[in-house]
Amino acid sequence: MNRMSRSAGAPGFALVVPLLVVMAVGFNLPLLLMLGKSVVGESGLTLDHFAELFRVPAYLQVLGSTFRTALITAVFCVLLGYPLAYWLRGLPPRWQMVALAAVVVPFWVSILVRTYAWIVVLGNAGIVNRTLQALGWADEPVAFLYNQLGVVIGTVNVLLPFLVLPLFAAMLKIDPQLIRAAETLGASHWTAFRRVFFPLSLPALAAGAILVFILTLGFYITPAILGGGRVPMIANMLDLLVNQQPNWELASTISTVLLGVTLVLFVMYLRLTAQRESA
């Protein structure tokens, strides 16, 4: 029996081997080379690149700006996404499909197009500023763009569905009988939500927030366009170090730090996802 199972599994493994080779050569090998450059210097193994990274204020400023932008984006996605997902949950099935389509449709539009659309809406001569000036609410254009506010607005617009869709799916799995049971026992609707529904949806909310945070760390197009070069981000600095200077060692060091942070957050995301599925 064991011989038959081995002979049956061998052809399947042989079909997977080419994919494993492609993954190893196309992804794992460059990743290992990058990690190697971060700890290898002219005299052999060294941590001088990491010391330079944390010694130079400009690099720390970029790291701080990136993590701050990612945190603000995650917070706004939570504040906007949770009420939206909760509202979607309460809609009739037909209207749920319509509302979900409205959430998913932006995925069909290029991020580049959606980013430039914000310039049309929020630019100095954009729709919002012209409306504010026409109503007399502003004497001069409001600086919505080319600062951290513009980057956050564009990033939230792109990443909000990544929180809303899985959070909505998790909310649908919460048994409505639990809410009714709490209300039957004397709890108000708000108390039932606060004591029963929200704790059950919290793991999915936290997992979605971590996912948005991770995706923001590597954003390039939106900060480059809506930030106007005034909001330093890790991806933009890596482009500078690789294509203009170049300084592959320092770029590899920054990438290694970003990879380490991302892996830690990804492990947290997996644990929260597993907790949500087991609930």
N, C-alpha and C positions, 0 to 999 in steps of 0.2 A: 504494500500500500504506500509506504514512504517512497519507494523507488518510483512508483507511478506518479505520485504528487510532485516529485522532483523533476521528472521528465516532462510533466505538464507545465511546470512553472518555468523551466529553462527557456522555452521560446518567448514567453512573455518578458522575461528579463532581457533577452537579447534585443527585443524591440525597444526597450527603454535605454539601452547602452548608448546609442547615438545621441539621445537627448541629454544624458548625463555628461557625455564628452563635450557637447556644445555648451552646457551650463558651466562646466569646469573651466573650459578655455575662454569662453566669452564673458563670464561673470566672476567666478571665484579667483581665477589667476590674476586679472587686473586688480581685484580687491586686495589680494595678498601682496601684490607689488606696491600698491598704495600704502598699505600698512607698513611694509618694509621700509619705504622711503622715509617714513616718519621717525624711525628709530635707527637709521643708518647714516653715518657721516663719513667724512674723509678718513677718520682714524678708526672706523668700525662702529660698533653699537654705541649709541649715545642718546641722551635725553635732552640735548641742547635745543632741539627744535621746539620741544614742549616748553622749555624754560623761556625761550624767546617769545613764544606765543603769550605766556602769562606775564611776561616782563614789559612788553610794549603796550602802552595805554591804548593805542589805536586799535589793536586787535581785540583787546578786552571790550572796547566800546562797541565794536561790531557784534561781538558775541552777546553783550548785554542788550543791544538794540534788537537783535534777532529774537532772543528769548522773551524780551518784553513785548514785542509785536505778536509773537506766537501766543503768549498768555492773554493779551488783550483780545485777540481774535477768538480764542477759545471761550473766553468769558462772554463776549457778545453773541457768539453762536449758541451758547447755553441759554442766555437770556431771551434770545429770539426763537431758538429752535424748540425749546421745551413747550412753551405755550402753543406754538404752531403744531407740534406733534400731538399734543393733548386735544387741540381743536379738531385735528384730522380724525382722531379716534372717535370723537362724538358725532361725526357726520354719518348720514345714511350711506349704505354701500355705494350707491350710484354716484353721489357727490364726493365720496372718498376717492373714487377713480379719477374724477375730474380734477380734484385738488392735487392728487399725487402726480397726475400728468403735468400740472403747472409747475410742480417741484422738479420733475425729471427733465422737462423740455430744455432747460438751460444746459444740460449735459450734451445736447446735440449741437450746441453753438461753441465755436472755438473760444478758448480762454482769451486769446489775443483780441478777438472781436469784442468780447464782453468787457475786457479791460479798457479798450479804446472808447467803448460806449459810455463809460463813466466820465471821460473827458468831455463828451458832448453834453452830458447831463450836468456835471458839477464844475466844469471849467469856468474861467473868468467870463467868457461869453456864452456860457452854457444856459440850459433851460432854467435851472434853479436860480442862478445869480440874476438873470434877466427878470425873472418873476419877482424876486425880492426887491430889486431896484424899481420895478414898475409899481409895486405896491407901496413903495416908500419905506420899506423895512430896512434897507441898507443903502448907504450913500455911495459905496464902492464895492467891487466884487469881494465876496468872502473867500478866503483861501481854503477851499475844501481839498485841493489837490497839491501834489508835490510836497507833502509832509506826511507824518505818521498817520494822521487822520485819513488821508486818501488811500494809503496802503491798507489800513484796517478795513475801510469800506469795501475796497475791491476784493480783499482776501475773504472777508465774511461772505460776500456775495458768491464767491466761487465755492467755498467749503461748507456753507450752511447745509446743503443737501446731504453731505457725508454724516452729519449728526442727526438730521431729521428722519431720514429713511430708516436706519436701524433702530432709532429710538421709537418711532411709530410702530415698527414690527414688534418690538419688545412690549409696548403698551397693549397691543392687541392680545398678547398672550396672558395678560393679567385677568384673572377670572372676575367678571362683574359681580358675581355672587358675594365676593368678599366685601365689596363696597356696600351692597345691600344688607349684608349681615351686620356690618358695623352700624349702619343707619337704623336697622331694626333694634339694635341694642341701645339706641338713644343718642348716637353720635350725629352731629350735624354733617351736612355735605362737606363743609370745609374741614371739619375734624377727621372725617373718614378719608378725605384726600390726603391730609397731612400725616395721619397716623398709619394709614394702610397703603394707599395707592403710591404716594411719592417714595416711601422707602423701597417698595418693590421695583420701581422704575429707576431708582438711583444708580444701580450698577451699570445699566445701559447708558444712562446719562454721562456717568464718569468715563465709560469706555469711549463714547463718542467724543467727549471733550479731549481726551488723550489723543485720539486719532486726528482731530483737527489740529492739535498742537504739533504733532509729528509732521503732518503735511505742511504746515506753515513754515517749519524750520528749513525746508528745502525749496521754498517758493523762489522763483526767479523773475518771471515775466511781469507779474503784477507789481512787485516792489520796484522793478526797474522803470516801468512806465509811469505808474501813479506816484511813485516816490520822487521821480525826476532826479535821481542820483543823490538826493539829500537824506534818504533814510537808508543807512548802511545795513545790509543783510549778508549772511554768510554766503549765500549762493552768488551774490554779486561780487563779493570779495574773492571768492574762488575763481571766478571768471577773470578778474584782474590779475591774480597771482599766476594763473596758468597761461593766459593768452597774451598778456601785455608785459609782465616783468621779465621773464617767467621765474617763479620760485617754487619748483615742484615739491621740495622738501617741506616748506611751510604749508603749502596747500594740502599736502598729504597729512600733516599734523592736524590741521583744522578739520579735515574730513574725518580723521580718526576720532577726534573728540566728539564731532557731531554724530558719528556712527555709534559711539559708546552711549551717548545720551539717548539716541533713538532706540537702541536695543533695550535699555533699561525701561523706557516708556512702553516699548512694545510688549515686554514681559508683563508689565502692569496691565496693559490692554488685554492680553490673553487671559490673565487671571480674572479680570472683571467680566470678560465675555463668558468664561467658564462658569463663574458664579451666577451670571444672569441666566444661562441655560439650565443650570441645575436648580434654580429657584422654582 
